[in-house]
Amino acid sequence: MPPDALNDTDPAVKAILLAAQRRLSPEEKVRQVFAMTDLLLRLSEAGVRRLYPAADNREVFLRAAARRLGRETVARVYGWDPKDP
């Protein structure tokens, strides 16, 4: 966790959180990173679904990918451009 990530957290709570993180095994830390990444991807897709309710799963995937990777990259890699009708 970056040192400035908890600047708005009470120092006592920050100490407890950091102590708990230090006790985690490397495997558990990696599992948490993957879980957070999965959550962020699902939140991004939920946002796409809200904006494009008629989109099928493939379009949702591609629009969410375009948010992360950029329109040009998605067009080059997947052959799909979110600006095309």
DOVOKE-314312 format. One line per 3 residues: number of its first residue (from 0); for each residue x negated, y, z negated of C-alpha. Coordinates in nm, 2 decimals. Layout:
N
NUM = X/Y/Z  ...
END
This chain:
85
0 = 0.00/0.00/0.00  -0.14/0.34/0.09  -0.25/0.54/-0.22
3 = -0.01/0.82/-0.14  0.29/0.59/-0.08  0.41/0.62/-0.44
6 = 0.35/0.99/-0.50  0.71/1.05/-0.59  0.73/0.75/-0.83
9 = 0.71/0.78/-1.21  0.35/0.68/-1.31  0.47/0.41/-1.55
12 = 0.68/0.25/-1.28  0.40/0.29/-1.03  0.16/0.10/-1.27
15 = 0.41/-0.18/-1.30  0.46/-0.21/-0.93  0.09/-0.21/-0.85
18 = 0.03/-0.47/-1.12  0.30/-0.69/-0.97  0.15/-0.66/-0.63
21 = -0.20/-0.75/-0.75  -0.06/-1.07/-0.89  0.07/-1.18/-0.56
24 = -0.12/-1.44/-0.36  -0.25/-1.34/-0.02  0.02/-1.58/0.13
27 = 0.30/-1.41/-0.06  0.17/-1.06/0.06  0.18/-1.18/0.42
30 = 0.53/-1.33/0.37  0.64/-0.99/0.24  0.49/-0.81/0.53
33 = 0.67/-1.04/0.77  1.00/-1.00/0.58  0.97/-0.62/0.59
36 = 0.89/-0.63/0.96  1.19/-0.85/1.03  1.41/-0.62/0.83
39 = 1.29/-0.32/1.03  1.35/-0.50/1.36  1.70/-0.59/1.25
42 = 1.77/-0.23/1.15  1.65/-0.10/1.48  1.87/-0.35/1.67
45 = 2.17/-0.25/1.45  2.11/0.11/1.55  2.11/0.01/1.91
48 = 2.43/-0.19/1.87  2.60/0.11/1.71  2.50/0.34/2.00
51 = 2.57/0.07/2.27  2.86/-0.14/2.14  2.91/-0.31/2.48
54 = 2.54/-0.42/2.51  2.47/-0.79/2.52  2.19/-0.94/2.31
57 = 1.93/-0.90/2.59  2.01/-0.53/2.63  1.99/-0.48/2.25
60 = 1.65/-0.65/2.24  1.52/-0.44/2.53  1.65/-0.11/2.40
63 = 1.51/-0.19/2.05  1.18/-0.28/2.22  1.18/0.05/2.41
66 = 1.21/0.23/2.08  0.90/0.06/1.95  0.69/0.02/2.26
69 = 0.80/0.31/2.48  1.01/0.32/2.79  0.72/0.28/3.03
72 = 0.58/-0.03/2.85  0.92/-0.20/2.85  0.97/-0.12/3.21
75 = 0.63/-0.26/3.30  0.65/-0.57/3.08  1.01/-0.67/3.11
78 = 1.11/-0.50/3.44  1.39/-0.31/3.26  1.43/0.06/3.23
81 = 1.68/0.20/2.97  1.74/0.49/3.20  1.87/0.27/3.48
84 = 2.25/0.22/3.48
END
